[in-house]
Amino acid sequence: MAETLDGAALDQLFRTARTHNKWQDRPVSEETLREFYDLVKMGPTSANCEPARFVFIRSEEGKEKLRPALSSGNLEKTMSAPVVVIVAWEVRFYDKLPVLFPHADARSWFTSSPAFAEATAFRNSSLQAGYLILAARALGLDTGPMSGFDTAKVDAAFFPDGGCKTNMLVNLGYGEPSGLFGRLPRLGFDEAVQFA
């Protein structure tokens, strides 16, 4: 059985971790991004479907391609982030299920219902985005997840063949503490939880 993480690890992952708005001028290496993905991919998904696809935007050209899709409130912090991750989901993610989930004909669960396939892909790519945030924090990186952008413009710019659909954007790098806002309140246990 796994042991409980110590307080420092819990602080790094949850209690003192923050959403960042400003970034240090410090690149994130390809080696780090590969290590980062190797953690993300290990998180569980329904039938091991792994529908998320990631675009790591590091170049000025890539950021300029993204710029028209960003809301004004997210423009500066996104353009200055060392990496912007597009978290998308593959429309035909189920084509990989014979490899990812070989002990059953899981592909057929999705080919007969596009609505079920889309709901599964969106839900599980959102779950994978959560793993992405925790993996980044575990490796000493900071994140700034957001949904203030035009999804159709991101899809047109980065997935013009329609094979993937954008879920969210996550700025990634080494945060600049001066850009943090005060910690916002959280719901208490009795406000958010019930027993059945």
N, CA, C and O of each residue as an XYZ file, in Angstrom:
784
protein
N       0.825     -1.190      0.000
C       0.000      0.000      0.000
C       0.863      1.244      0.000
O       1.896      1.301      0.666
N       0.424      2.243     -0.758
C       1.166      3.496     -0.804
C       1.013      4.245      0.516
O      -0.020      4.152      1.179
N       2.040      4.981      0.883
C       1.999      5.792      2.099
C       1.493      7.188      1.760
O       1.592      7.631      0.616
N       0.960      7.867      2.744
C       0.522      9.247      2.570
C       1.733     10.124      2.268
O       2.788      9.982      2.887
N       1.567     11.035      1.305
C       2.639     11.973      1.004
C       2.870     12.878      2.205
O       1.955     13.133      2.988
N       4.102     13.361      2.343
C       4.382     14.253      3.461
C       3.784     15.639      3.196
O       3.328     15.933      2.091
N       3.795     16.471      4.222
C       3.175     17.785      4.126
C       3.766     18.655      3.036
O       3.038     19.405      2.386
N       5.075     18.571      2.821
C       5.719     19.390      1.789
C       5.198     19.013      0.401
O       4.950     19.882     -0.434
N       5.036     17.712      0.166
C       4.513     17.264     -1.134
C       3.066     17.698     -1.317
O       2.678     18.129     -2.402
N       2.267     17.586     -0.260
C       0.865     18.019     -0.353
C       0.766     19.520     -0.564
O      -0.110     19.989     -1.291
N       1.658     20.279      0.064
C       1.700     21.720     -0.171
C       2.005     22.006     -1.634
O       1.337     22.826     -2.264
N       3.020     21.328     -2.177
C       3.455     21.573     -3.556
C       2.365     21.232     -4.565
O       2.198     21.929     -5.566
N       1.635     20.172     -4.302
C       0.592     19.750     -5.232
C      -0.714     20.509     -5.054
O      -1.413     20.770     -6.033
N      -1.058     20.873     -3.805
C      -2.384     21.424     -3.530
C      -2.389     22.700     -2.694
O      -2.840     23.745     -3.162
N      -1.893     22.622     -1.468
C      -2.183     23.665     -0.481
C      -1.536     25.005     -0.776
O      -2.160     26.044     -0.557
N      -0.311     25.015     -1.262
C       0.332     26.295     -1.566
C       0.489     26.525     -3.062
O       0.927     27.599     -3.474
N       0.143     25.542     -3.881
C       0.216     25.704     -5.336
C      -0.802     26.759     -5.783
O      -1.874     26.891     -5.192
N      -0.459     27.490     -6.813
C      -1.305     28.593     -7.255
C      -1.424     28.600     -8.772
O      -0.612     28.000     -9.476
N      -2.444     29.285     -9.262
C      -2.585     29.548    -10.693
C      -1.783     30.807    -11.005
O      -2.010     31.858    -10.405
N      -0.855     30.701    -11.934
C       0.057     31.810    -12.220
C      -0.402     32.644    -13.416
O      -1.007     32.149    -14.367
N      -0.080     33.946    -13.315
C      -0.439     34.924    -14.343
C       0.769     35.605    -14.962
O       0.664     36.210    -16.030
N       1.918     35.511    -14.298
C       3.173     36.067    -14.820
C       4.224     34.974    -14.789
O       4.166     34.046    -13.982
N       5.192     35.112    -15.696
C       6.155     34.034    -15.888
C       7.580     34.540    -15.873
O       7.870     35.631    -16.365
N       8.469     33.742    -15.306
C       9.895     34.028    -15.390
C      10.353     33.789    -16.824
O       9.806     32.943    -17.531
N      11.351     34.534    -17.235
C      11.931     34.345    -18.564
C      12.901     33.170    -18.490
O      14.121     33.331    -18.521
N      12.312     31.994    -18.392
C      13.082     30.758    -18.169
C      12.430     29.659    -18.985
O      11.277     29.310    -18.729
N      13.133     29.105    -19.960
C      12.517     28.099    -20.822
C      12.261     26.777    -20.101
O      12.876     26.471    -19.080
N      11.345     26.015    -20.657
C      11.088     24.647    -20.203
C      11.675     23.732    -21.271
O      11.276     23.798    -22.434
N      12.609     22.889    -20.888
C      13.319     22.067    -21.868
C      12.423     20.973    -22.448
O      11.428     20.571    -21.845
N      12.800     20.512    -23.618
C      12.074     19.390    -24.225
C      12.187     18.149    -23.343
O      11.236     17.374    -23.237
N      13.335     17.959    -22.714
C      13.519     16.812    -21.808
C      12.497     16.870    -20.672
O      11.890     15.858    -20.321
N      12.312     18.063    -20.102
C      11.333     18.228    -19.024
C       9.926     17.965    -19.531
O       9.130     17.332    -18.837
N       9.603     18.440    -20.735
C       8.272     18.221    -21.296
C       8.014     16.734    -21.562
O       6.890     16.258    -21.404
N       9.034     16.023    -21.958
C       8.875     14.576    -22.164
C       8.657     13.847    -20.828
O       7.816     12.953    -20.729
N       9.418     14.240    -19.816
C       9.239     13.662    -18.480
C       7.834     13.984    -17.957
O       7.168     13.139    -17.360
N       7.414     15.193    -18.190
C       6.096     15.685    -17.797
C       4.995     14.835    -18.444
O       4.087     14.373    -17.753
N       5.069     14.626    -19.768
C       4.054     13.807    -20.434
C       4.071     12.368    -19.927
O       3.020     11.736    -19.816
N       5.257     11.847    -19.619
C       5.333     10.473    -19.117
C       4.604     10.304    -17.786
O       4.164      9.202    -17.458
N       4.473     11.380    -17.020
C       3.650     11.337    -15.811
C       2.168     11.459    -16.155
O       1.343     10.697    -15.651
N       1.838     12.414    -17.010
C       0.437     12.671    -17.373
C      -0.229     11.418    -17.922
O      -1.367     11.112    -17.567
N       0.464     10.701    -18.774
C      -0.141      9.549    -19.458
C      -0.478      8.397    -18.509
O      -1.234      7.495    -18.868
N       0.084      8.429    -17.300
C      -0.154      7.337    -16.362
C      -1.460      7.492    -15.582
O      -1.885      6.545    -14.920
N      -2.104      8.651    -15.641
C      -3.366      8.843    -14.937
C      -4.474      8.013    -15.563
O      -4.499      7.848    -16.783
N      -5.390      7.487    -14.762
C      -6.445      6.617    -15.293
C      -7.483      7.369    -16.112
O      -7.823      8.514    -15.814
N      -7.979      6.701    -17.154
C      -9.096      7.185    -17.963
C     -10.039      6.010    -18.220
O      -9.647      4.855    -18.057
N     -11.263      6.294    -18.615
C     -12.263      5.246    -18.887
C     -11.736      4.277    -19.933
O     -11.347      4.691    -21.025
N     -11.722      3.009    -19.610
C     -11.250      1.970    -20.533
C      -9.884      2.318    -21.105
O      -9.566      1.954    -22.237
N      -9.067      3.034    -20.305
C      -7.734      3.440    -20.739
C      -7.766      4.149    -22.091
O      -6.856      3.988    -22.904
N      -8.817      4.932    -22.327
C      -9.033      5.507    -23.666
C      -8.093      6.648    -24.015
O      -7.876      6.907    -25.198
N      -7.533      7.330    -23.048
C      -6.554      8.399    -23.284
C      -6.901      9.277    -24.491
O      -6.134      9.307    -25.453
N      -8.031      9.990    -24.469
C      -8.411     10.778    -25.639
C      -7.660     12.093    -25.785
O      -7.687     12.692    -26.859
N      -6.994     12.556    -24.738
C      -6.346     13.869    -24.802
C      -5.171     13.854    -25.769
O      -4.399     12.898    -25.846
N      -5.071     14.966    -26.508
C      -3.914     15.229    -27.357
C      -3.414     16.604    -26.955
O      -4.206     17.501    -26.666
N      -2.097     16.771    -26.937
C      -1.489     17.981    -26.414
C      -0.629     18.653    -27.478
O       0.144     17.995    -28.174
N      -0.768     19.948    -27.593
C       0.122     20.738    -28.433
C       0.912     21.630    -27.492
O       0.336     22.454    -26.782
N       2.234     21.469    -27.484
C       3.110     22.314    -26.674
C       3.578     23.475    -27.548
O       4.437     23.304    -28.413
N       3.017     24.635    -27.320
C       3.385     25.816    -28.116
C       4.526     26.520    -27.391
O       4.358     27.033    -26.285
N       5.703     26.534    -28.045
C       6.877     27.168    -27.450
C       7.431     28.285    -28.318
O       8.125     29.169    -27.817
N       7.139     28.259    -29.593
C       7.727     29.231    -30.517
C       6.883     30.499    -30.610
O       5.686     30.483    -30.326
N       7.518     31.590    -31.010
C       6.787     32.839    -31.239
C       5.775     32.650    -32.368
O       4.669     33.189    -32.318
N       6.165     31.880    -33.386
C       5.261     31.614    -34.500
C       3.991     30.902    -34.018
O       2.882     31.249    -34.423
N       4.170     29.912    -33.158
C       3.023     29.189    -32.616
C       2.132     30.082    -31.783
O       0.907     29.999    -31.869
N       2.748     30.951    -30.965
C       1.957     31.856    -30.128
C       1.195     32.880    -30.974
O       0.059     33.234    -30.660
N       1.827     33.345    -32.039
C       1.135     34.280    -32.929
C      -0.049     33.609    -33.615
O      -1.072     34.244    -33.870
N       0.095     32.358    -33.901
C      -1.002     31.579    -34.491
C      -2.174     31.469    -33.508
O      -3.337     31.438    -33.910
N      -1.842     31.411    -32.211
C      -2.848     31.296    -31.162
C      -3.482     32.643    -30.811
O      -4.641     32.697    -30.398
N      -2.735     33.714    -30.972
C      -3.131     35.051    -30.509
C      -4.575     35.440    -30.865
O      -5.294     35.908    -29.981
N      -5.035     35.272    -32.113
C      -6.396     35.729    -32.452
C      -7.503     35.025    -31.685
O      -8.628     35.521    -31.634
N      -7.204     33.882    -31.091
C      -8.218     33.117    -30.364
C      -8.340     33.533    -28.902
O      -9.298     33.152    -28.230
N      -7.381     34.310    -28.402
C      -7.326     34.618    -26.974
C      -8.204     35.807    -26.609
O      -8.308     36.771    -27.369
N      -8.835     35.731    -25.437
C      -9.568     36.885    -24.924
C      -8.555     37.919    -24.444
O      -7.416     37.573    -24.129
N      -8.961     39.179    -24.386
C      -8.033     40.255    -24.009
C      -7.451     40.027    -22.611
O      -6.286     40.347    -22.376
N      -8.233     39.486    -21.687
C      -7.749     39.252    -20.333
C      -6.700     38.157    -20.230
O      -5.966     38.095    -19.244
N      -6.620     37.303    -21.225
C      -5.655     36.195    -21.197
C      -4.483     36.396    -22.147
O      -3.586     35.556    -22.211
N      -4.483     37.503    -22.886
C      -3.491     37.699    -23.945
C      -2.067     37.816    -23.409
O      -1.191     37.047    -23.804
N      -1.834     38.767    -22.521
C      -0.471     39.029    -22.067
C       0.141     37.828    -21.348
O       1.279     37.449    -21.625
N      -0.613     37.232    -20.430
C      -0.048     36.117    -19.659
C       0.201     34.891    -20.533
O       1.097     34.096    -20.249
N      -0.582     34.738    -21.586
C      -0.390     33.589    -22.474
C       0.786     33.810    -23.418
O       1.585     32.902    -23.648
N       0.886     35.006    -23.957
C       1.979     35.281    -24.883
C       3.336     35.264    -24.178
O       4.357     35.009    -24.817
N       3.362     35.531    -22.875
C       4.631     35.546    -22.140
C       4.972     34.202    -21.495
O       6.077     34.032    -20.981
N       4.045     33.251    -21.515
C       4.318     31.938    -20.912
C       5.365     31.189    -21.735
O       5.330     31.239    -22.964
N       6.293     30.499    -21.078
C       7.282     29.720    -21.822
C       6.645     28.653    -22.719
O       7.122     28.395    -23.824
N       5.562     28.038    -22.232
C       4.852     27.009    -22.995
C       3.353     27.247    -22.804
O       2.890     27.525    -21.699
N       2.617     27.132    -23.892
C       1.158     27.107    -23.809
C       0.739     25.725    -24.289
O       1.091     25.314    -25.395
N      -0.009     25.014    -23.465
C      -0.448     23.670    -23.827
C      -1.905     23.734    -24.295
O      -2.787     24.166    -23.553
N      -2.137     23.306    -25.511
C      -3.514     23.078    -25.953
C      -3.865     21.667    -25.523
O      -3.239     20.702    -25.959
N      -4.866     21.552    -24.669
C      -5.385     20.234    -24.294
C      -6.610     20.004    -25.173
O      -7.621     20.697    -25.054
N      -6.499     19.032    -26.039
C      -7.579     18.718    -26.972
C      -7.972     17.264    -26.795
O      -7.342     16.522    -26.042
N      -9.023     16.869    -27.498
C      -9.397     15.458    -27.504
C      -9.543     14.999    -28.946
O     -10.069     15.711    -29.800
N      -9.056     13.779    -29.190
C      -9.127     13.211    -30.533
C     -10.531     12.681    -30.787
O     -11.066     11.903    -29.997
N     -11.112     13.105    -31.883
C     -12.490     12.724    -32.204
C     -12.616     11.206    -32.319
O     -13.565     10.623    -31.795
N     -11.679     10.573    -32.990
C     -11.724      9.117    -33.172
C     -10.738      8.415    -32.226
O     -10.027      7.491    -32.622
N     -10.713      8.877    -30.970
C      -9.832      8.289    -29.964
C     -10.021      6.781    -29.872
O      -9.083      6.051    -29.554
N     -11.226      6.321    -30.149
C     -11.566      4.902    -29.992
C     -10.838      4.004    -30.984
O     -10.795      2.789    -30.794
N     -10.261      4.583    -32.044
C      -9.492      3.768    -32.994
C      -8.228      3.191    -32.356
O      -7.662      2.222    -32.862
N      -7.790      3.780    -31.254
C      -6.600      3.278    -30.565
C      -6.940      2.275    -29.463
O      -6.038      1.717    -28.838
N      -8.218      2.044    -29.221
C      -8.606      1.141    -28.136
C      -8.181     -0.313    -28.336
O      -7.923     -0.997    -27.345
N      -8.093     -0.822    -29.574
C      -7.589     -2.198    -29.702
C      -6.186     -2.379    -29.105
O      -5.829     -3.479    -28.685
N      -5.396     -1.307    -29.068
C      -4.068     -1.356    -28.445
C      -4.156     -0.998    -26.957
O      -3.555     -1.667    -26.117
N      -4.911      0.064    -26.637
C      -4.959      0.567    -25.267
C      -5.825     -0.284    -24.329
O      -5.592     -0.319    -23.121
N      -6.820     -0.967    -24.896
C      -7.752     -1.773    -24.091
C      -8.015     -3.076    -24.854
O      -9.132     -3.304    -25.317
N      -6.987     -3.939    -24.989
C      -7.051     -5.074    -25.910
C      -7.920     -6.242    -25.462
O      -8.216     -7.121    -26.271
N      -8.335     -6.279    -24.207
C      -9.049     -7.458    -23.715
C     -10.555     -7.406    -23.964
O     -11.279     -8.308    -23.542
N     -11.042     -6.349    -24.653
C     -12.471     -6.272    -25.002
C     -12.606     -5.438    -26.274
O     -11.699     -4.685    -26.627
N     -13.727     -5.573    -26.950
C     -13.985     -4.783    -28.154
C     -14.553     -3.420    -27.750
O     -15.704     -3.100    -28.047
N     -13.729     -2.628    -27.072
C     -14.186     -1.335    -26.563
C     -14.450     -0.329    -27.670
O     -15.237      0.600    -27.484
N     -13.808     -0.496    -28.814
C     -14.027      0.433    -29.922
C     -15.501      0.483    -30.303
O     -16.031      1.557    -30.587
N     -16.157     -0.654    -30.312
C     -17.562     -0.717    -30.726
C     -18.490      0.008    -29.754
O     -19.614      0.348    -30.123
N     -18.049      0.250    -28.527
C     -18.867      0.987    -27.568
C     -19.106      2.416    -28.038
O     -20.110      3.039    -27.691
N     -18.171      2.924    -28.831
C     -18.198      4.345    -29.214
C     -18.581      4.584    -30.666
O     -19.115      5.644    -30.992
N     -18.320      3.626    -31.541
C     -18.595      3.854    -32.958
C     -20.089      3.948    -33.254
O     -20.486      4.552    -34.250
N     -20.916      3.357    -32.399
C     -22.361      3.382    -32.643
C     -23.049      4.601    -32.031
O     -24.241      4.808    -32.254
N     -22.318      5.407    -31.264
C     -22.936      6.568    -30.615
C     -21.966      7.746    -30.582
O     -21.161      7.852    -29.657
N     -22.030      8.627    -31.572
C     -21.153      9.804    -31.569
C     -21.307     10.660    -30.311
O     -20.324     11.216    -29.822
N     -22.517     10.772    -29.787
C     -22.735     11.581    -28.581
C     -22.010     10.971    -27.381
O     -21.399     11.690    -26.591
N     -22.079      9.643    -27.247
C     -21.391      8.961    -26.164
C     -19.883      9.101    -26.326
O     -19.166      9.320    -25.350
N     -19.405      8.974    -27.558
C     -17.970      9.125    -27.820
C     -17.502     10.532    -27.457
O     -16.457     10.688    -26.825
N     -18.259     11.559    -27.847
C     -17.865     12.935    -27.554
C     -17.873     13.205    -26.047
O     -16.943     13.818    -25.522
N     -18.912     12.752    -25.356
C     -18.976     12.958    -23.909
C     -17.810     12.266    -23.207
O     -17.223     12.824    -22.280
N     -17.477     11.067    -23.641
C     -16.370     10.319    -23.045
C     -15.049     11.025    -23.308
O     -14.216     11.152    -22.411
N     -14.858     11.486    -24.548
C     -13.607     12.154    -24.899
C     -13.436     13.460    -24.134
O     -12.348     13.758    -23.640
N     -14.510     14.240    -24.037
C     -14.415     15.513    -23.331
C     -14.163     15.291    -21.840
O     -13.297     15.936    -21.250
N     -14.915     14.385    -21.240
C     -14.764     14.107    -19.805
C     -13.347     13.634    -19.488
O     -12.714     14.123    -18.552
N     -12.862     12.686    -20.273
C     -11.555     12.104    -19.974
C     -10.403     13.024    -20.348
O      -9.360     12.983    -19.695
N     -10.555     13.848    -21.373
C      -9.500     14.826    -21.662
C      -9.456     15.895    -20.571
O      -8.387     16.426    -20.271
N     -10.613     16.215    -19.973
C     -10.630     17.134    -18.827
C      -9.909     16.517    -17.638
O      -9.164     17.196    -16.931
N     -10.134     15.230    -17.424
C      -9.441     14.507    -16.363
C      -7.933     14.534    -16.614
O      -7.148     14.751    -15.691
N      -7.539     14.315    -17.856
C      -6.118     14.338    -18.195
C      -5.512     15.732    -18.019
O      -4.330     15.858    -17.698
N      -6.317     16.777    -18.227
C      -5.833     18.133    -17.961
C      -5.544     18.314    -16.473
O      -4.593     19.002    -16.101
N      -6.360     17.699    -15.627
C      -6.089     17.728    -14.190
C      -4.785     17.030    -13.856
O      -4.006     17.513    -13.034
N      -4.546     15.883    -14.498
C      -3.274     15.194    -14.292
C      -2.111     16.071    -14.756
O      -1.048     16.087    -14.135
N      -2.321     16.792    -15.843
C      -1.292     17.676    -16.384
C      -0.894     18.720    -15.336
O       0.294     18.972    -15.133
N      -1.869     19.320    -14.681
C      -1.592     20.334    -13.664
C      -0.804     19.727    -12.509
O       0.173     20.315    -12.046
N      -1.222     18.557    -12.044
C      -0.516     17.913    -10.931
C       0.872     17.442    -11.333
O       1.804     17.535    -10.535
N       1.032     16.940    -12.547
C       2.356     16.509    -13.011
C       3.293     17.705    -13.096
O       4.460     17.607    -12.716
N       2.794     18.831    -13.591
C       3.614     20.039    -13.668
C       4.077     20.448    -12.277
O       5.260     20.721    -12.072
N       3.163     20.493    -11.331
C       3.512     20.877     -9.965
C       4.507     19.901     -9.351
O       5.416     20.311     -8.629
N       4.341     18.620     -9.633
C       5.253     17.606     -9.098
C       6.677     17.804     -9.607
O       7.639     17.456     -8.923
N       6.809     18.369    -10.814
C       8.132     18.591    -11.404
C       8.660     20.002    -11.156
O       9.678     20.396    -11.725
N       7.963     20.765    -10.303
C       8.433     22.103     -9.986
C       8.024     23.165    -10.984
O       8.558     24.274    -10.960
N       7.088     22.846    -11.860
C       6.563     23.817    -12.821
C       5.277     24.428    -12.271
O       4.654     23.883    -11.359
N       4.897     25.553    -12.834
C       3.651     26.210    -12.474
C       2.721     26.215    -13.680
O       3.164     26.083    -14.821
N       1.426     26.368    -13.415
C       0.444     26.352    -14.497
C      -0.541     27.507    -14.358
O      -0.693     28.111    -13.296
N      -1.191     27.781    -15.460
C      -2.281     28.740    -15.500
C      -3.347     28.217    -16.443
O      -3.394     28.639    -17.598
N      -4.212     27.304    -15.987
C      -5.267     26.776    -16.860
C      -6.323     27.837    -17.131
O      -6.591     28.689    -16.284
N      -6.920     27.781    -18.317
C      -7.924     28.792    -18.650
C      -8.852     28.308    -19.762
O      -8.557     27.388    -20.525
N      -9.986     28.989    -19.798
C     -10.958     28.726    -20.858
C     -11.384     30.015    -21.549
O     -12.387     30.018    -22.263
N     -10.655     31.102    -21.359
C     -10.995     32.372    -21.999
C     -10.392     32.492    -23.388
O      -9.426     33.225    -23.600
N     -10.971     31.766    -24.327
C     -10.482     31.783    -25.711
C     -11.586     31.273    -26.621
O     -12.577     30.705    -26.163
N     -11.398     31.484    -27.907
C     -12.358     31.058    -28.911
C     -11.959     29.659    -29.410
O     -11.005     29.503    -30.173
N     -12.702     28.668    -28.965
C     -12.375     27.274    -29.292
C     -12.342     27.032    -30.798
O     -11.452     26.343    -31.297
N     -13.303     27.592    -31.519
C     -13.369     27.376    -32.974
C     -12.119     27.917    -33.666
O     -11.626     27.314    -34.619
N     -11.607     29.053    -33.189
C     -10.393     29.623    -33.794
C      -9.169     28.765    -33.498
O      -8.307     28.596    -34.360
N      -9.087     28.222    -32.283
C      -7.967     27.337    -31.959
C      -8.042     26.079    -32.826
O      -7.033     25.637    -33.377
N      -9.228     25.512    -32.941
C      -9.391     24.314    -33.777
C      -9.003     24.588    -35.225
O      -8.311     23.783    -35.849
N      -9.448     25.725    -35.757
C      -9.145     26.062    -37.153
C      -7.648     26.251    -37.375
O      -7.115     25.873    -38.418
N      -6.973     26.837    -36.388
C      -5.545     27.107    -36.532
C      -4.671     25.878    -36.322
O      -3.658     25.709    -37.001
N      -5.061     25.016    -35.378
C      -4.181     23.909    -35.002
C      -4.686     22.525    -35.407
O      -3.902     21.580    -35.494
N      -5.992     22.400    -35.655
C      -6.565     21.110    -36.041
C      -7.475     21.296    -37.257
O      -8.655     20.952    -37.196
N      -6.949     21.832    -38.356
C      -7.813     22.159    -39.497
C      -8.488     20.950    -40.144
O      -9.482     21.106    -40.852
N      -7.958     19.748    -39.908
C      -8.590     18.552    -40.480
C      -9.769     18.059    -39.649
O     -10.456     17.118    -40.045
N     -10.007     18.692    -38.492
C     -11.133     18.301    -37.642
C     -10.905     17.048    -36.825
O     -11.835     16.544    -36.196
N      -9.689     16.537    -36.822
C      -9.414     15.299    -36.102
C      -9.376     15.453    -34.590
O      -9.534     14.477    -33.857
N      -9.165     16.678    -34.124
C      -9.150     16.955    -32.687
C      -9.997     18.180    -32.401
O     -10.199     19.026    -33.272
N     -10.491     18.269    -31.176
C     -11.282     19.402    -30.700
C     -10.632     19.934    -29.433
O     -10.239     19.158    -28.561
N     -10.518     21.242    -29.328
C      -9.873     21.862    -28.178
C     -10.771     21.811    -26.950
O     -11.969     22.081    -27.027
N     -10.180     21.465    -25.831
C     -10.861     21.473    -24.543
C     -10.480     22.726    -23.763
O     -11.352     23.521    -23.412
N      -9.180     22.916    -23.486
C      -8.733     24.071    -22.712
C      -7.291     24.395    -23.047
O      -6.609     23.643    -23.743
N      -6.842     25.535    -22.535
C      -5.443     25.948    -22.639
C      -4.844     25.962    -21.238
O      -5.526     26.265    -20.259
N      -3.561     25.630    -21.162
C      -2.850     25.683    -19.885
C      -1.495     26.335    -20.126
O      -0.654     25.787    -20.838
N      -1.286     27.513    -19.527
C       0.036     28.127    -19.569
C       0.941     27.357    -18.617
O       0.508     26.898    -17.560
N       2.209     27.222    -19.011
C       3.127     26.349    -18.294
C       4.513     26.970    -18.247
O       5.011     27.488    -19.246
N       5.116     26.911    -17.094
C       6.485     27.417    -16.959
C       6.834     27.582    -15.504
O       6.353     26.850    -14.638
N       7.687     28.565    -15.252
C       8.104     28.885    -13.890
C       7.470     30.218    -13.534
O       7.839     31.257    -14.082
N       6.529     30.185    -12.626
C       5.742     31.361    -12.312
C       6.537     32.455    -11.623
O       7.511     32.203    -10.913
N       6.084     33.682    -11.859
C       6.644     34.860    -11.194
C       5.696     35.219    -10.057
O       4.568     35.641    -10.312
N       6.133     35.059     -8.788
C       5.220     35.266     -7.656
C       4.561     36.648     -7.606
O       3.478     36.795     -7.040
N       5.204     37.657     -8.191
C       4.624     39.005     -8.143
C       3.308     39.100     -8.912
O       2.559     40.061     -8.738
N       3.025     38.128     -9.748
C       1.787     38.138    -10.525
C       0.629     37.402     -9.873
O      -0.453     37.305    -10.453
N       0.850     36.883     -8.668
C      -0.214     36.131     -7.999
C      -1.248     37.064     -7.382
O      -0.907     38.126     -6.860
N      -2.496     36.664     -7.445
C      -3.565     37.347     -6.736
C      -3.696     36.710     -5.350
O      -3.141     35.641     -5.095
N      -4.428     37.371     -4.466
C      -4.691     36.774     -3.164
C      -5.447     35.466     -3.312
O      -6.232     35.286     -4.244
N      -5.203     34.567     -2.392
C      -5.890     33.267     -2.423
C      -7.391     33.479     -2.279
O      -7.839     34.144     -1.344
N      -8.156     32.927     -3.185
C      -9.613     33.043     -3.135
C     -10.202     31.995     -2.196
O      -9.576     30.963     -1.952
N     -11.409     32.250     -1.663
C     -12.024     31.293     -0.746
C     -12.344     29.969     -1.436
O     -12.459     29.900     -2.660
N     -12.483     28.948     -0.645
C     -12.917     27.635     -1.108
C     -14.141     27.225     -0.297
O     -14.307     27.651      0.846
N     -14.984     26.409     -0.882
C     -16.145     25.910     -0.163
C     -15.701     24.967      0.953
O     -14.766     24.183      0.788
N     -16.381     25.056      2.080
C     -16.108     24.151      3.176
C     -16.721     22.781      2.929
O     -17.545     22.609      2.031
N     -16.313     21.817      3.731
C     -16.784     20.440      3.580
C     -18.307     20.366      3.561
O     -18.882     19.724      2.683
N     -18.960     21.011      4.512
C     -20.415     20.926      4.617
C     -21.144     21.624      3.469
O     -22.310     21.328      3.212
N     -20.478     22.535      2.785
C     -21.075     23.227      1.650
C     -20.996     22.398      0.369
O     -21.839     22.543     -0.516
N     -20.001     21.543      0.268
C     -19.742     20.839     -0.979
C     -19.980     19.338     -0.934
O     -20.029     18.685     -1.977
N     -20.129     18.789      0.256
C     -20.168     17.331      0.409
C     -21.436     16.908      1.121
O     -21.923     17.576      2.034
N     -21.951     15.779      0.676
C     -23.037     15.142      1.431
C     -22.782     13.645      1.441
O     -22.101     13.111      0.566
N     -23.324     12.994      2.417
C     -23.241     11.533      2.509
C     -24.555     10.935      2.065
O     -25.614     11.517      2.301
N     -24.504      9.794      1.431
C     -25.737      9.118      1.006
C     -25.739      7.698      1.535
O     -26.687      6.951      1.293
